[in-house]
Amino acid sequence: MISHGWLEYNDMKIDLGLHVVEHPDVVKPGALLVLDQVLRPGLINYTYHLERPAPSLLLVQHMLANPATAAVARHKETEHAAMLARSRDGVLMSAYLNGAPTGSDFATMTSVLA
């Protein structure tokens, strides 16, 4: 499981971010979703969870306990906490979206819809 943000409108998902990924060799591109409609299929189908399922939390605990994976797990947990905080604060959310790197900003991501 990966931490990922998406938008919802009337309980329908809008997800532009998993279709255009920075490292497709590491994170496989997902479908481009607009209002639950797949506009472009991905290489993998992702599921969406508002809360992290128990198996995910257990895996994180194991990764944190393993010296070989602890640093990555700590980094991802910090990243997850930051994204969760952004999802609950409009100012943080806007700052994040406005600071997106070239090629990952909202205008670039929505350009794939044309």
C-alpha positions in Angstrom: 0.0 0.0 0.0 1.1 3.5 -0.7 -0.1 6.8 0.8 -1.9 8.8 -1.8 -4.3 11.6 -2.0 -7.3 12.0 -4.4 -10.3 14.3 -4.7 -13.9 13.3 -4.2 -17.1 15.0 -5.4 -20.5 13.6 -4.4 -18.7 10.4 -3.3 -17.0 10.0 -6.7 -13.2 9.9 -7.0 -11.1 12.2 -9.1 -7.6 10.9 -9.3 -5.1 12.4 -11.8 -2.0 11.7 -9.7 -1.6 8.0 -10.1 -1.7 8.1 -13.9 1.3 10.4 -14.2 4.0 9.1 -11.8 7.5 10.3 -11.4 9.1 6.8 -11.3 6.9 4.4 -13.2 9.5 1.6 -12.7 8.9 1.9 -8.9 5.2 3.0 -8.7 3.2 1.6 -11.5 0.8 4.1 -13.1 -2.9 3.8 -12.1 -6.0 4.7 -13.9 -6.9 8.3 -14.6 -10.2 8.7 -12.8 -12.7 11.5 -13.2 -16.0 11.1 -11.2 -15.3 7.3 -10.9 -14.9 7.0 -14.7 -11.7 5.5 -16.1 -10.6 7.9 -18.8 -7.2 6.2 -19.2 -6.4 2.8 -17.8 -3.4 2.2 -15.7 -0.9 -0.6 -15.5 -2.3 -1.5 -12.2 -5.6 -1.1 -10.4 -5.4 0.6 -7.0 -7.9 0.5 -4.2 -8.8 3.6 -2.1 -9.0 3.6 1.7 -9.8 6.6 3.9 -8.3 4.7 6.8 -5.3 2.4 6.6 -6.4 -1.2 6.8 -5.0 -3.4 9.6 -2.7 -5.5 7.3 -1.1 -2.2 6.1 -0.4 -1.1 9.6 1.0 -4.5 10.6 3.3 -4.4 7.6 4.5 -0.9 8.6 5.3 -2.2 12.1 7.3 -5.1 10.6 9.2 -2.7 8.3 10.0 -0.3 11.2 11.3 -3.3 13.3 13.6 -4.5 10.5 16.9 -2.6 10.2 17.0 -3.2 6.5 13.6 -1.4 5.9 13.3 0.9 8.9 14.7 4.0 7.3 12.3 3.7 4.3 9.3 3.0 6.6 10.1 6.0 8.8 10.4 8.2 5.7 7.1 7.0 4.3 5.3 7.4 7.7 6.6 11.0 7.9 5.3 11.6 4.4 2.0 10.0 5.2 1.5 12.1 8.3 2.3 15.3 6.3 -0.2 14.4 3.5 -2.8 13.6 6.1 -2.3 17.0 7.8 -2.6 18.7 4.4 -5.9 16.9 3.6 -7.4 18.4 6.7 -6.2 22.0 6.3 -7.1 24.1 3.3 -4.1 26.4 3.7 -1.7 23.5 3.7 -3.5 21.9 0.8 -3.3 25.0 -1.3 0.4 25.6 -0.5 1.2 22.0 -1.5 -0.7 22.3 -4.8 0.8 25.7 -5.6 4.3 24.4 -4.9 4.1 21.3 -7.1 7.2 20.8 -9.3 7.0 21.5 -13.0 5.2 18.6 -14.7 3.3 17.7 -11.5 1.2 20.8 -11.1 -2.6 20.7 -11.6 -2.5 22.3 -15.0 0.0 19.8 -16.4 -1.9 16.9 -14.8 -5.3 18.0 -16.3 -3.7 18.5 -19.7 -3.8 14.7 -20.1 -7.6 15.1 -20.3 -7.4 16.9 -23.7 
